[in-house]
Amino acid sequence: MVNPRNAYGEALIELGKKNNNIVVLDADLSKSTKTIMFAKKYPDRFFEMGIAEANMMSAAAGLASCGKIPFASTFAVFATGRVYDQVRMDIAYSDANVKIFATHGGISVGKDGVSHQMIEDLALMRVLPNMRVMAPSDATQTKKIVFLMAENTGPMYARVGRADAPLIYNDKDVKDMKIGKGMIVKDGSDITFISTGTMVEPALEAYDELKKQGISARVIDMHTIKPLDEQLVLKCAKETNGVITAEEHSIIGGLGGAVAEILSEKNIHKKFKRMGIKDVFCESGSPADLLEKFELNEKHMVKNAQKLLK
Amino acid sequence: MKELSDKDITKLNLKAVKIRKHIIEMLFRAKSGHPGGSLSAVDALVALYFVHMNHNPKNPYNQNRDRFVLSKGHAAPALYATLAESGYFDVRELKNLREMGCMLQGHPACTCAPGVEASTGSLGHGLSFSIGIALAGRLDKKDYNVYTMLGDGETGEGQVWEAVAVAAHYRIDNLTAMIDRNYLQIDGPTEKVLRLESVRDRWSSFGWNVIEVDGHNIRKILKALEKADAHKRQPTVLILETTKGKGVSFMENNVDFHGVPPNEMERNQAIKELDLLEKRLEANL
């Protein structure tokens, strides 16, 4: 098990070494977001902005206007909802080269409860013109996405969860990864799971379970929610008998919403299910209990696949 | 810097009149926009763009330039007219304010017009954005300064106070805030809508160097800007004592002209007054 947040910290250090223009901002959560790793190595290029997220986002845009490549970090709930207007005007509308990297996305934050469980961020960021939106699934992919964020110009948002996660990939697997290009992690012909972020790993477990039952599942790691890999979505919808999207996010406006939009506009009449939080606020609890209660684990993935194929 | 002669100052005052005339014409044509806060901001803009700032309209993205951020984005006509008169773009472009396809958007957009540093209009962002510019300058060991104009009513925004705290904490001394203290906002007098006094005490208690100055006296504004630049280890705020609607008798201190453009009769009357003022100033040359 490796924590994607640590991968973020390590990636920042590597980037900082290569490029003097990399700067990092945090809002009193550097120990949690792991930007502290960069802060220790490059104190001059780290800006502790205090519990003042709105100011942090606009200041990041100001730094970008002078050629810097700012990574601004805090929890997903504060990096999007709390600062929506700043992100909208100073980053998205201004097409600023700011990278918002959020941690603690989704409900597996656990016991902190609703105030810290961000299930709307992908939707909020996706609706902004110019903004690209990512949710990496493991530490290896997280590192790669951080590098891609720095290499590609323009406003970007990425989120990871709080918890440790099993490694899905090695460096070779992600070598040719591109923003906006989904990855086929497991091929299959009966049903497709299109998962993002923390929901890729349970989809792989569901794949194994379904295999035992004689069902061939395909698992897509859709690390980029915007721009969405439409071709891959359409290909999977055509080649398999149904599509299930899975995200630690509201079923409204995120990956599920994006896939539904494509399928319906292209007149693809296939069985379809969005797995996610069903338009409710969640509650405190252990991550595993919460994911079970809100039906977001491998068990429910298997159930949904069986139901869809009936 | 060498002392400006009275004649130099008169020329700057004439520039301010010209910009005020542009503002009236632009708003009349556009049939929407904000006269009051545009007119009150003009003299400070003239001091910055025609004397104080190190900038080159022919090379608007020079990395060493001083920057000006108009946080009170609704005063866009004042900024646009100043930029045009400085040579960032053709003065004829001004007549297209707020027209479809025009670079002069209703509120400033940095991706649309040269010389516009930040996209503003949603209040409270500009000072934070300027902190980013100032920190970048410090990192790159550049000696540029950044000047940010805020409306007095704008300082009701919580984000402004985040920025005020952070700028003081980082001892950002290449940043100067300028408050257009005209005492009026859309819903009425600032002290009735949301009390701001003491503006001086608020900013100084956060750790800022505070300078109060007549916001319509260009010579005094220039002196204050020099003091601000020279002041080290603290950010400086200039409280520009101004009159909303300055230069047009029936707009002065009249909150009804915050966001309502002049009709034809009002435009004719305003231009007449400004023409008269122009003639009086020219007589001093």
Interface residues (C-beta under 8 A of the other chain):
Chain A: V23 D44 R45 F47 M49 G50 A52 A54 N55 M56 M57 S58 A59 A60 A61 G62 L63 A64 S65 C66 G67 K68 P70 D85 Q86 R88 M89 D90 Y93 S94 D95
Chain B: Q63 A109 C110 T111 E117 A118 S119 T120 G121 S122 G124 H125 G126 S128 F129 S130 I131 G132 I133 A134 L135 A136 G137 L139 D140 G158 Q159 E162 A163 A165 V166 H169 Y170
